C-alpha cells in the first residue's frame, strides 16, 4: 500500500511539473512607451499568466510576447533604444514564438513612418506607415469601432466572424504590405491594412484589449498559438 501511494505521489508530482512547464507565459514588453496595464488586465481576465517586463532574459524565455504601443513612432523607437531592447525585440519576433504587436506595436515592425520620417523602425516587415488623409470631414485621429474584413481566418482570427468590430485609436495606418501577410483590413477614408500575420509573427492596428468579447477571443487565439 505504501508503495502505491509513493508511486502515485511521484506520478502526480511529475504531472504537475509537466503542466507547469507547458503553462503559457506571456511577456508584455515594457520599453517605456506602451499602454501596458490594459493589456495585462485583459490577459488576467482570460486567465493567462503574464508579466510586464523590460528584462531581456524574461522576454526571451517567455512562451508568447506582446509588443504594445501608444504615442509617436519616433518616441517609441527612441525609448526602445534607450532601454537596450531593439535587438531583443527583433530576436524574439523572428524566433518563431508567438509574437503580437498592438497599435503602434504594429507600426514599429515596419521600416519607417510618415510620423517621423527620419527614424528607422524595426524593419521586420515590408509596408508603408502613412498618415490618415484629413479629407471629407474625417476626424483624425481615428477613434472608434470599425468592422474588420478578415483575410486570414486562422491564427489570431480563428473562429472570429468576418466583419467583427474592433476598437481603433490611431492617426497613421499600414498600407502596401505584402499581400500574403495581410490578415485583416478596414476602411476609414482609405483602405487600412489593420492586421498582419506571418507565421507566428502577428500584429493588429486596433486594440483587442479594448474590443470586448471579440478582442478577448483574439487574445485567447494568440496565447493558444504554438511556438
C-alpha positions as CSV (number, residue, x, y, z in Angstrom):
1,X,0.0,0.0,0.0
2,X,2.8,2.4,0.9
3,X,4.5,1.7,-2.5
4,X,1.2,2.5,-4.2
5,X,0.9,5.9,-2.5
6,X,4.6,6.7,-3.2
7,X,4.2,5.8,-6.9
8,X,1.0,7.8,-7.1
9,X,2.7,10.8,-5.4
10,X,5.6,10.8,-7.8
11,X,3.2,10.4,-10.8
12,X,1.2,13.5,-9.6
13,X,4.4,15.4,-9.0
14,X,5.8,14.7,-12.5
15,X,2.4,15.6,-14.0
16,X,2.4,18.8,-12.1
17,X,5.9,19.7,-13.3
18,X,4.9,19.0,-16.9
19,X,1.8,21.1,-16.6
20,X,3.8,23.9,-15.1
21,X,6.3,23.7,-17.9
22,X,3.6,23.8,-20.5
23,X,1.8,26.7,-18.9
24,X,1.7,29.8,-21.2
25,X,3.7,32.7,-20.0
26,X,3.2,36.0,-21.8
27,X,5.8,38.8,-21.7
28,X,4.4,42.2,-22.2
29,X,7.4,44.3,-23.3
30,X,7.9,47.4,-21.3
31,X,10.1,49.8,-23.3
32,X,8.7,53.0,-21.8
33,X,6.0,53.7,-24.3
34,X,3.1,51.4,-24.2
35,X,-0.5,51.0,-22.8
36,X,0.6,48.2,-20.6
37,X,-2.0,47.8,-17.9
38,X,-5.0,47.4,-20.2
39,X,-3.2,44.6,-22.0
40,X,-2.3,43.0,-18.7
41,X,-5.8,43.2,-17.3
42,X,-7.2,41.6,-20.4
43,X,-4.8,38.7,-20.1
44,X,-5.5,38.4,-16.4
45,X,-9.3,38.3,-17.3
46,X,-8.8,35.3,-19.6
47,X,-6.6,33.6,-17.0
48,X,-3.3,33.7,-18.7
49,X,-0.1,34.1,-16.7
50,X,1.7,37.3,-17.9
51,X,4.2,39.9,-16.8
52,X,5.1,43.4,-17.8
53,X,8.9,43.4,-18.1
54,X,11.9,45.1,-19.6
55,X,14.1,42.2,-18.6
56,X,15.8,40.8,-21.7
57,X,16.1,37.2,-20.4
58,X,12.4,37.1,-19.3
59,X,11.3,38.4,-22.7
60,X,13.5,35.7,-24.5
61,X,12.3,32.9,-22.2
62,X,8.6,33.7,-22.4
63,X,6.3,31.4,-24.4
64,X,4.5,34.4,-26.0
65,X,5.5,38.0,-26.4
66,X,3.4,41.1,-26.8
67,X,4.7,44.5,-28.1
68,X,2.1,47.2,-27.1
69,X,2.4,50.8,-28.0
70,X,0.8,54.2,-27.8
71,X,2.3,57.6,-28.7
72,X,4.6,58.5,-31.5
73,X,6.7,56.3,-33.7
74,X,9.9,58.3,-33.1
75,X,9.5,58.4,-29.3
76,X,8.8,54.7,-29.2
77,X,11.9,53.8,-31.1
78,X,13.9,56.2,-29.0
79,X,12.6,54.6,-25.8
80,X,13.3,51.1,-27.1
81,X,16.8,52.1,-28.0
82,X,17.4,53.7,-24.6
83,X,16.1,50.5,-22.9
84,X,18.5,48.4,-25.0
85,X,15.6,46.3,-26.3
86,X,15.8,46.7,-30.0
87,X,17.8,43.6,-30.7
88,X,15.9,41.6,-28.2
89,X,12.6,42.5,-29.8
90,X,13.9,41.7,-33.2
91,X,15.2,38.3,-31.9
92,X,12.0,37.2,-30.3
93,X,9.9,38.5,-33.2
94,X,11.9,36.3,-35.6
95,X,12.2,33.3,-33.2
96,X,9.1,31.5,-34.3
97,X,7.5,32.1,-30.9
98,X,4.0,33.7,-31.0
99,X,4.6,37.5,-31.1
100,X,1.8,40.1,-31.2
101,X,2.2,43.8,-31.9
102,X,-0.7,46.1,-30.9
103,X,-1.5,49.5,-32.4
104,X,1.9,51.4,-32.5
105,X,3.4,47.9,-31.9
106,X,2.2,47.0,-35.4
107,X,3.7,50.1,-37.0
108,X,7.1,49.6,-35.3
109,X,7.6,46.3,-37.1
110,X,8.0,48.2,-40.4
111,X,10.8,50.3,-41.8
112,X,9.6,53.8,-41.2
113,X,6.6,56.0,-40.7
114,X,5.3,59.3,-42.1
115,X,5.0,60.4,-38.5
116,X,8.8,60.7,-38.1
117,X,10.4,60.0,-41.4
118,X,14.0,60.2,-40.2
119,X,13.5,57.4,-37.7
120,X,14.1,53.8,-38.7
121,X,11.7,51.2,-37.4
122,X,12.4,47.6,-36.6
123,X,12.3,46.7,-40.4
124,X,11.0,43.2,-39.8
125,X,8.2,43.6,-42.4
126,X,7.7,45.5,-45.7
127,X,5.0,48.1,-46.0
128,X,4.2,51.8,-45.6
129,X,3.0,53.6,-42.5
130,X,1.1,56.6,-43.8
131,X,-0.9,59.5,-42.3
132,X,-4.7,59.1,-42.5
133,X,-5.8,61.8,-45.0
134,X,-7.8,64.6,-43.4
135,X,-10.4,64.7,-46.2
136,X,-14.2,64.6,-46.5
137,X,-14.7,65.6,-42.9
138,X,-12.9,62.7,-41.4
139,X,-11.7,63.2,-37.9
140,X,-8.1,62.4,-37.2
141,X,-7.1,60.6,-35.0
142,X,-9.5,57.9,-35.9
143,X,-11.1,56.9,-32.7
144,X,-13.9,54.3,-32.5
145,X,-15.3,50.9,-33.6
146,X,-14.7,49.6,-37.2
147,X,-15.6,46.4,-38.8
148,X,-12.6,44.3,-40.0
149,X,-12.7,42.3,-43.2
150,X,-10.8,39.1,-42.3
151,X,-8.4,37.9,-44.9
152,X,-6.8,35.1,-42.9
153,X,-9.3,33.0,-40.9
154,X,-6.7,31.1,-39.0
155,X,-4.2,32.1,-36.3
156,X,-5.4,35.1,-34.2
157,X,-8.6,35.3,-36.2
158,X,-9.6,31.6,-35.7
159,X,-13.4,31.3,-35.2
160,X,-13.9,35.1,-35.3
161,X,-16.7,36.1,-37.6
162,X,-15.9,38.2,-40.6
163,X,-16.7,41.9,-40.3
164,X,-16.4,41.8,-36.5
165,X,-16.0,45.2,-34.8
166,X,-12.8,46.2,-33.1
167,X,-11.7,49.4,-31.3
168,X,-9.2,51.8,-33.0
169,X,-7.3,54.8,-31.8
170,X,-4.7,56.0,-34.4
171,X,-3.6,58.7,-36.9
172,X,-1.3,56.5,-39.0
173,X,-2.0,53.3,-40.9
174,X,-0.4,50.5,-42.7
175,X,-0.7,50.2,-46.5
176,X,1.3,48.4,-49.2
177,X,2.3,45.4,-47.1
178,X,3.0,42.1,-48.8
179,X,-0.4,40.7,-49.8
180,X,0.2,37.3,-48.3
181,X,0.7,38.7,-44.8
182,X,-2.3,41.0,-44.7
183,X,-4.8,39.3,-42.3
184,X,-7.4,42.0,-42.0
185,X,-8.5,45.3,-43.5
186,X,-10.8,48.1,-42.6
187,X,-12.0,51.4,-44.2
188,X,-11.6,54.9,-42.8
189,X,-11.4,57.2,-45.8
190,X,-8.8,54.8,-47.1
191,X,-8.2,51.1,-47.1
192,X,-6.3,50.3,-43.9
193,X,-4.3,47.0,-43.6
194,X,-5.2,46.7,-39.9
195,X,-3.8,43.2,-39.2
196,X,-0.9,41.2,-40.4
197,X,0.1,37.6,-39.8
198,X,3.3,35.9,-41.0
199,X,3.6,32.5,-39.2
200,X,3.6,33.3,-35.5
201,X,4.5,37.0,-36.1
202,X,1.2,38.8,-35.8
203,X,0.2,42.5,-35.3
204,X,-3.0,44.5,-35.2
205,X,-3.7,48.2,-35.5
206,X,-6.8,48.0,-33.3
207,X,-6.8,47.4,-29.6
208,X,-8.0,43.8,-28.8
209,X,-7.8,44.5,-25.1
210,X,-10.4,47.3,-25.5
211,X,-12.6,45.4,-28.1
212,X,-14.9,43.5,-25.8
213,X,-15.6,39.7,-26.2
214,X,-14.2,39.6,-29.8
215,X,-11.0,41.2,-28.7
216,X,-10.6,38.7,-25.8
217,X,-11.2,35.9,-28.3
218,X,-8.4,37.2,-30.4
219,X,-6.1,37.3,-27.4
220,X,-7.1,33.8,-26.5
221,X,-6.3,32.6,-30.0
222,X,-2.9,34.3,-29.7
223,X,-2.0,32.6,-26.5
224,X,-3.1,29.2,-27.9
225,X,-0.7,29.5,-30.8
226,X,2.1,27.1,-30.5
227,X,5.7,28.2,-30.9
